[in-house]
Amino acid sequence: MTDATYTGGKEPAKHGLLTVDARTKKRNASEKRFRMYGLAAIGAGVFFLVVLLGAIIANGIGAFQQTFIEVPVYLEEAKLDKTGNRDPEEMAKVSTFGYSPLIQNSLWKVIVDSGAETPLEDGGDVKQMISASAAAKVRDWVLANPDRVGETVDFQILASSRVDGYLKGRVSRESIAQDKNIDAEHLDLVDALRAQGVVHKSFNWEFITGADASESRAEQAGLGVSMLGSLFMMITVLLLALPIGVAASIYLEEFAPTNRFTDFIEVNISNLAAVPSIVFGILGLAAFIQFAHLPQSAPLVGGLTLTLMTLPTIVISTRAALKAVPPSIRDAALGVGASKMQATFHHVLPLAMPGILTGTIIGLAQALGETAPLLLIGMVGYIATNYPEGVFSGFLSPNSAMPAQIYEWAKRADPAYYERAWGGIIVLLVFLLAMNLLAIVLRRKFERRW
Amino acid sequence: MQSVKLAVSALALAAASATAAAARDNVQVAGSSTVLPYASIVAEAFGENFDFPTPVVESGGSSAGLKRFCEGVGENTIDIANASRAIREKEIKACADAGVTDIIEVRIGYDGIVFASQKDGPAFTAFEPADWYNALAPKVVKDGELVDNPYTKWSEFNADLPDVEIAAFIPGTKHGTREVFEEKVLAAGCETTGALEAMVASGMSEDDAEDACISVRTDGKSVDIDGDYTETLARIDSNANGVGVFGLAFYENNTDKLKVATMSGIEPSTETIASGEYPVSRPLFFYIKKAHIGVIPGLKEYAEFFVADEIAGPDGPLANYGLVSDPELADTQAKVADEVTMGESM
């Protein structure tokens, strides 16, 4: 090597801390550009998120409000209890079709008393304003209170989905020009009754707690029963996937020898995690319903199917959590004479717990939002109609799940169901957000850093 | 490990109770998505008025429903299959092979198939079956010759139709609606345009020609919709020139977004369908496994309730929703009451 201090030549070196040469400028500019790209990427992400959330909330918020009509219904004895001995069993023979005219006539009386002018002539003409669910509501009440027949009782009955849509701005006089389900005269009446407070909007608990309704009664439909279906499925997934997943990962991570066989298992677990969920649905149909003869449409089967889907996620995150525990902890435990099992269960597992819980909760959240496997085991349709009678029936009687219910609503003809589908998405998002928050809180609280 | 023990015992318990609770107490129905709305209305009213739990109704298409129906007899098979077309011979055979021999066929009424386009789009007021054949067939008759379909606009074969690109959204082959569309529209159009005759003249056998009549061009002018009518509606919404195939009830719920087209000069409505003036309608059915009657509680009651006058009659909730009620409903009621199976005479 020659002496390197020679700095001869025409140009002296311009490198220095204070002088900025062309190459530094270029490097700085490229870093600035990179930051801009990053910001733009985040900006685009945030923009889409805001648009998405905005669309969901704008479309779905209406589902949380519902239009009710206050009607004093005259419970006519001659119609409801012909024999007059107030025997609920005999009175049950009067079907909901016997109740509908009573309610229509009572509403007609309200309209006449309100003084609203209308070309309509009698109760039968205003039946389009009332939800078909009203008859069932009054009938249930009468059968529970048979002594009140003959009196006039105030009921808050649901308005039909068209009237509800009118108050929410979804239905207008132009849009119903061809509609045979409601006429402009009905909307005039709604305006008049609304001014008097007979027709009003209020918060719709039924949407959160209620059962699914048929195609012709969008106003009555609720998420409650399908929420229970989701709950029982998640319990099944948690009870099965967590112990099996954790046991499998502890064995693989702490005890199993490293050989071809364990490598093969590892590759397969990673593969399973990437298998489309519909495949698990086909597997669930074949294994649990056709082979094991478990009942169709049951949350237990849904939970078992989703367990298969969630297991790889839990195994992978648990193994990552176990790997993150420093070997020195194991060595120290083994060094003071603990057995391998003691070292694992007394020291490694508690330290890995936050990671395991986070993985489990994220796996559960994924399972909660899953629809595709449920299609194949009969959990999509007009199903979530009966509240389960107890824990066993909760697992075994037919039910749907939240995402399946949303999918079902989105398919139905009445535009009011479309609104409910968006409302359902809001509820589902709240659940997912809560679960993810829980995961973050648990991680923050119990995380140990080395 | 406490939690493992807990989970294992829970699983064992659940499995044990699953076998114990195998006596299913609710009716299970699956099949046509066209019948689903009607079935759900009946199921809901049934649950309200009887002491039985509300029946479970799944959709998925007529063929899928009948396939599940024919899987066998037993608690883990469905009791009723809804169908928007009559059961086929080979399905009856598949059923018989699996032990489902006694099937009760119940016709619940008629359903109209309507053609509709975007509310703000061009008006299609002069449809004839022949127009649909010319628009959708792979081979059409032009100037007396059978040629590959050259048409790209409706107005090219019927001057009364708007001068817009052909964009048809028709039900996919798993839907019963498709079969009716093929039979009442495409096959009829094939005959009136003379394509059937030309095909037979060109040396095709009658059967092959009939099959060729109902095939659909594959160059993208016609799109098969395998999903539900909401999907068709979404496609129409984004394509001003699109024409879609819907059920009457679906159209009546979405009159603010859709403009209905006439067929042979008749506008579809429950009246024109009941009178037979509107040509494209079909009966709707459900099929009951007789072996399940008496085993599944409420099955017969549900079937009887479905066809009762107050439900399926001309003033019932089904007619309100868009079903054209069956003038021979009384016969159907008697058939259900006496549990008359297919092949048996009354």
HADDOCK unambig.tbl for C-alpha pairs under 7 A between the chains (distance, minus, plus):
assign (segid A and resid 95 and name CA) (segid B and resid 49 and name CA) 5.73 0.50 0.50
assign (segid A and resid 96 and name CA) (segid B and resid 49 and name CA) 6.72 0.50 0.50
assign (segid A and resid 136 and name CA) (segid B and resid 48 and name CA) 6.40 0.50 0.50
assign (segid A and resid 175 and name CA) (segid B and resid 256 and name CA) 4.67 0.50 0.50
assign (segid A and resid 176 and name CA) (segid B and resid 256 and name CA) 6.43 0.50 0.50
assign (segid A and resid 178 and name CA) (segid B and resid 255 and name CA) 5.77 0.50 0.50
assign (segid A and resid 179 and name CA) (segid B and resid 252 and name CA) 6.42 0.50 0.50
assign (segid A and resid 179 and name CA) (segid B and resid 255 and name CA) 5.85 0.50 0.50
assign (segid A and resid 214 and name CA) (segid B and resid 37 and name CA) 6.89 0.50 0.50
assign (segid A and resid 214 and name CA) (segid B and resid 40 and name CA) 4.97 0.50 0.50
assign (segid A and resid 214 and name CA) (segid B and resid 41 and name CA) 5.02 0.50 0.50
assign (segid A and resid 214 and name CA) (segid B and resid 44 and name CA) 6.26 0.50 0.50
assign (segid A and resid 215 and name CA) (segid B and resid 37 and name CA) 5.19 0.50 0.50
assign (segid A and resid 215 and name CA) (segid B and resid 40 and name CA) 6.54 0.50 0.50
assign (segid A and resid 215 and name CA) (segid B and resid 41 and name CA) 6.37 0.50 0.50
assign (segid A and resid 216 and name CA) (segid B and resid 41 and name CA) 6.67 0.50 0.50
assign (segid A and resid 216 and name CA) (segid B and resid 321 and name CA) 6.91 0.50 0.50
assign (segid A and resid 239 and name CA) (segid B and resid 7 and name CA) 5.28 0.50 0.50
assign (segid A and resid 240 and name CA) (segid B and resid 7 and name CA) 6.13 0.50 0.50
assign (segid A and resid 243 and name CA) (segid B and resid 3 and name CA) 6.76 0.50 0.50
assign (segid A and resid 243 and name CA) (segid B and resid 4 and name CA) 5.47 0.50 0.50
assign (segid A and resid 293 and name CA) (segid B and resid 76 and name CA) 6.47 0.50 0.50
assign (segid A and resid 294 and name CA) (segid B and resid 18 and name CA) 6.41 0.50 0.50
assign (segid A and resid 295 and name CA) (segid B and resid 76 and name CA) 5.82 0.50 0.50
assign (segid A and resid 296 and name CA) (segid B and resid 76 and name CA) 6.41 0.50 0.50
assign (segid A and resid 378 and name CA) (segid B and resid 58 and name CA) 6.82 0.50 0.50
assign (segid A and resid 380 and name CA) (segid B and resid 58 and name CA) 6.30 0.50 0.50
assign (segid A and resid 381 and name CA) (segid B and resid 57 and name CA) 5.86 0.50 0.50
assign (segid A and resid 381 and name CA) (segid B and resid 58 and name CA) 4.22 0.50 0.50
assign (segid A and resid 381 and name CA) (segid B and resid 59 and name CA) 5.87 0.50 0.50
assign (segid A and resid 382 and name CA) (segid B and resid 40 and name CA) 6.29 0.50 0.50
assign (segid A and resid 382 and name CA) (segid B and resid 56 and name CA) 6.04 0.50 0.50
assign (segid A and resid 382 and name CA) (segid B and resid 57 and name CA) 4.94 0.50 0.50
assign (segid A and resid 382 and name CA) (segid B and resid 58 and name CA) 5.99 0.50 0.50
assign (segid A and resid 383 and name CA) (segid B and resid 56 and name CA) 4.85 0.50 0.50
assign (segid A and resid 383 and name CA) (segid B and resid 57 and name CA) 6.11 0.50 0.50
assign (segid A and resid 385 and name CA) (segid B and resid 54 and name CA) 6.51 0.50 0.50
assign (segid A and resid 386 and name CA) (segid B and resid 53 and name CA) 6.85 0.50 0.50
assign (segid A and resid 386 and name CA) (segid B and resid 54 and name CA) 6.63 0.50 0.50
assign (segid A and resid 396 and name CA) (segid B and resid 18 and name CA) 6.91 0.50 0.50
assign (segid A and resid 411 and name CA) (segid B and resid 228 and name CA) 6.44 0.50 0.50
assign (segid A and resid 411 and name CA) (segid B and resid 230 and name CA) 5.60 0.50 0.50
assign (segid A and resid 413 and name CA) (segid B and resid 230 and name CA) 6.87 0.50 0.50
assign (segid A and resid 413 and name CA) (segid B and resid 250 and name CA) 5.30 0.50 0.50
assign (segid A and resid 413 and name CA) (segid B and resid 253 and name CA) 6.12 0.50 0.50
assign (segid A and resid 414 and name CA) (segid B and resid 253 and name CA) 5.45 0.50 0.50
